Amino acid sequence: MRITNSTLSNNFMRNLSRNLEQMQKYQNQLSAGKLVSKPSDDPMLISKIMDLRANIGGNEQYNSNISDSIGWVETQDGALNGATGILQRIRELVIYGANGSLSTSDRGAIKDEVMQNIEGLKDVLNTNFDGRYIFGGQATKTPPFSITNEGELLYKGDDINIKREIGKQVDVTLLTSGRGVVGESSSNPSDQTNELGKLLKNILTDLGEGGENDKLSGEHLENLDKQLESVLSLRSRIGAINNRLEAAKSRNEAENLNLNTLLSEREDIDIAEKFMEYSVMSTVYQASLAVGSKILQPGLLDYLR
Amino acid sequence: MAGIFNTLNTASKGMNAQQTALHTTGHNISNANTEGFSRQRVDMKADLSYTLGGVGQLGTGVKMTGVSRMVDDYVSRQIRQETSSMSQFGTKSETLGQLEIIYNEPSDTGLNFNMAEMFESWQELAKNPESLSSKTIVVEKSNTFADTYNHILSQMESLQEETDLMIDKQVRDLNATLDNINSLNKQIFNIAIKGHTPNDLLDQRDLLLQNMSEITDFKAEFENDKYGRVSISLNGAEPNQSVVVLEYDSAEPMKIAIKNDGKIVAKEPDIVDGNPVIDGEGNPTYADMVLSLEKGAIKGYMDAKTEILDVQIADLKKFGEKVAEEFNSAHKKDMTATGEENLTNAINIFEFEGDKLSVNKDIIANNNLILAGENYSSAVGDGSRASLIANLRDKVVNIGGEKSTMENKYNSMITKLGISKQHADNMVSNQDVLLGQLQMRRESTSGVSIDEEVTNMIKYQKAFEANARVIATLTEMLDVLINRTGV
């Protein structure tokens, strides 16, 4: 084959630009830290990466939902712990007040203390989490519990629990209805009176003047124990939800780690490997430049004098 | 005996021939870097000899028979074919590359990311249904999604227009090239009819043909004309139909035009009894011959447009409409009813009008119109509807006959674009290698080698000098004969 000067220079240019293109590719990958930057670099890989990113985004959202729910149930647990203490104190006072040897004024003092404790109970049940009342059902913006002048605890929230999504198609129901704590006195949902409120009001009445003292140690104590038990059982149910959420959280985090690992495997470069490839390419490129400067120079004219 | 004057004549012819060859060498060297130039050579042969009685045949020196150019027509034709393929995939890849830039995926600013953020904002609202700021975030994320969507769509539409303009420009280039080739045909004829070979004009014509092969594939025929003029035919829409757009002896080539429906046609003048048909306004009338160009830049642009751009624009519109429809119906539906009944006073989140997506103006004015719960009177802590809308993310919907989630549909559009672009890129790099080899073959026949020309230069110079020496010698001989003989 007849080789001319242009053959050499064309070949040289073609190879040089091919080398430079490779250099650019490696430089892009190294500077971005990513294997691919456009869909045409590797369409299937890009599609996988986009899916993974969407999955990770969704997963992180679930994680935030779970953390929020855990905060919520922990606050509930704390509030119920307080409520249990208060109810136990009321129980002690009821037993004390049932003592027949007490004077009317002694009983009045006990009644005052019970009254204070009912206030305390109201406050603890009106605890809020992140500005939302934890025992108001879905009526989270208004304090769900209040006390009438007669000392009756009223519940103004609704009895719908709140659902939280903690995974794809996985819901958890937070027991936010205050009815779970205080019970209901009728089937009418708008009836604000409730078992606990009625009981406490009766205790107050019977501690007062002309009250039926003997009911205190009998009927009321028995009902108070029932109420205490139902609060404890609600607390253990909430504890179970907390366990479930904790389990979901660790599962979620494991999954997140998995997804991120998968994404990284597909998307990120192995810096050591890439840098080695780049170094090899860079050597090749410099070699072609050096050779080019040698082969393109000499011609017959250099030797004719 | 050969006469001295006869020999003088032979030497003079030799000088003449060597000088002419040197001139051509100079022509070659000065055109060493001229695009499309083929090296030339002066053809020489021994001139007619005559018989010298009792001695034999005596030569009469050298005769120049012509100047020929070194070309391999077969390689030129192959280069034209492969250039067409190269330019087809090159323009396709270039157009799809612009589309890739428009989509800007994968990134933290693309539609895919905006859509994910929008779904996540609904999750956040489901968690904080009582918070106005969560609703504001939903509105803002929806707005961002709609903006990005509109931006992508309008950029795609301008790319579509731009591609149409590019096709238009290519067609105009094609017409101009055909005109140029036609006028070269005429110049070639004027020289060839006098018995000469118009080497440089032929080079120019070959270069024009090669340039034209970037625009479209065509068939060039030289065989029909003994003067070397070319006829050009393009591929017709009918099977095996070829439309001769430039006949070697025609006055002017047919005009190529684009019809409103995007079809490319050659306008063939109507001829009756050898005369052009003239319409009422004195213009000649034409019949449209529909062409089907199979390679070249025009085909590349058309492929990018019809295979990807047009399809993706239509898909994206369907996608936007579907997103609006799904969000709206989830926002409006009566969650307690089993059927598709809507709430009273229910409003849309998105409006999709004139292929533009926008958030309902009422919602922008009053973010509280975003419904997180079952209805407008449900408790503030009710996030069930927000949760339902957030779950649209995993809902399999039917977009233009394809069933997938909304995000997957969008991703599959990106994947399809990526595959087409990658294919075009691969074809370009294959063609590049192939074309490189063909050009090397062309170069090996037609290219000017400086070393070779310099060698020839010395060769012709020495021969010129030797011929001059012959004349000097003859002069001395004449001097002897005239001035010294018999003195």
Interface residues (C-beta under 8 A of the other chain):
Chain A: M1 R2 I3 T4 N5 S6 T7 N10 N11 R14 K38 P39 S40 D41 D42 P43 M44 I46 S47 I49 M50 D51 R53 A54 G57 G58 Q61 Y62 S64 N65 D68 R132 G136 G137 Q138 A139 T140 K141 D158 I160 I162 K163 R164 E165 K168 Q169 T176 G299 L300 L301 L304
Chain B: A32 N33 L96 G97 E100 Y103 E105 P106 N112 F113 A116 E117 F119 E120 Q123 E124 A126 K127 E130 G373 S378 A379 V380 G381 D382 G383 S384 S387 A390 N391 R393 D394 E407 N408 N411 S412 I414 T415 K416 L417 G418 I419 K421 Q422 D425 D432 G436 Q439 M440 R441 E443 S444 T445 G447 V448 S449 I450 D451 E452 V454 T455 I458
